[in-house]
Amino acid sequence: MTAMRAFNFSAGPAVMPDAVLAEAAAEMLDWHGSGMGVMEMSHRGKEFGAIHEQALADLRELLAVPKNFKVLFMQGGGLAENAIVPLNLSQGQTADFVVTGSWSQKSLGEARKYCNATEAANTQGNGHTTLVDPAQWRLSNQPAYVHICSNETINGVEYHTLPDLKALGCDAPLVIDFSSHVASRPVDWSRVGLAFGGAQKNLGPAGLTLVVVRDDLLDRALPVCPSAFNYRTVADNDSMFNTPPTYSIYIAGLVFKWLKAQGGIAAVEARNIAKADLLYHAIDNSGLYLNRVAKDCRSRMNVPFYLRNESLNDAFLSGARERGLLQLKGHKSVGGMRASIYNAMPLEGVQALVRYMRDFETQHG
Ligand SMILES: Cc1ncc(COP(=O)(O)O)c(C=O)c1O
């Protein structure tokens, strides 16, 4: 399988570990002698029950989720959570949003339908290339929650330390959209009330949404909140109030097993640091490539970069494709290039990219 596979730098849906795809392929027709593929199983049967339970247990262990948090497997992705979170947590009151890129901007816009969503900071003025010191945030008096996007997938800006709201004198729960760096590094749960993320970057296939929510936040939903999106209802039904995305959960479970075999999140984080350092070093030491994000908040997962001579963009992308380096085009809202280097991207993939970037620069320099 490996010989045919290119290095895929897509921002999501994204590269999966070869071992996971191979295992899923081997089990496609008959899961563990059950005579059924996972896609064909009832979500209420004992076979899927075992898959679900193991996936949950492995995820809790990997992310060191404390006992007073529920792990929910939901649907709708990050964009649905932009509505589901205020429906569950805002109580129609005020919620504060720290806008550091496209995704937190979208979260703020959607929340305005359900509550008084206010902007505590916005880095648009510098093109979303920095974070704002939490001490500078304009927090409301007793907001229902404070929302951040802990890794901005498009702009390539990541919080390397989560803000400590308590230290700012704010008792509100911190909500983090960790869609694009979940499981790439440990989470300091003492600073978090709720975390959500779509699976399609670091956890598995699209269709599964992970929500990790502190117990005391389960009973705040607005009466209009749809039952299937009510965290209390979902939690009380072990994520089976409606039919869950069974196949996506199964694949995510294989990814969790793979992450454990890699040595767990700390080991994976060390590899992610090495990959990101290699790529940023190549960008910063070139005359052709440029990354505009401040060094203290550069994303380890999503590395946007520009060619100083933008007329070379198409040549860069087609040359990359010829070398088996795929999906490097930047998001249409910001242009340029973006290399997403999630957990499943091997170091060899980043090395191959850096080699290509050097060769291309020599050829066109
Ligand atoms: C940080 C972040 N939040 C939210 C989303 C939206 O996710 P979805 O398309 O699954 O709704 C994305 C998608 O790329 C994202 O990167």
The ligand as a Gaussian input file, in Angstrom:
#p B3LYP/6-31G(d) Opt

LIG

0 1
 C      -10.663000      25.142000      13.317000
 C      -11.853000      24.725000      12.515000
 N      -13.079000      24.909000      13.024000
 C      -14.180000      24.556000      12.344000
 C      -14.096000      23.983000      11.099000
 C      -15.341000      23.602000      10.373000
 O      -15.474000      22.234000      10.385000
 P      -16.637000      21.486000       9.594000
 O      -16.414000      21.750000       8.145000
 O      -16.418000      20.075000       9.991000
 O      -17.933000      22.036000      10.064000
 C      -12.847000      23.755000      10.531000
 C      -12.741000      23.132000       9.191000
 O      -11.731000      23.078000       8.564000
 C      -11.700000      24.149000      11.257000
 O      -10.481000      23.961000      10.742000

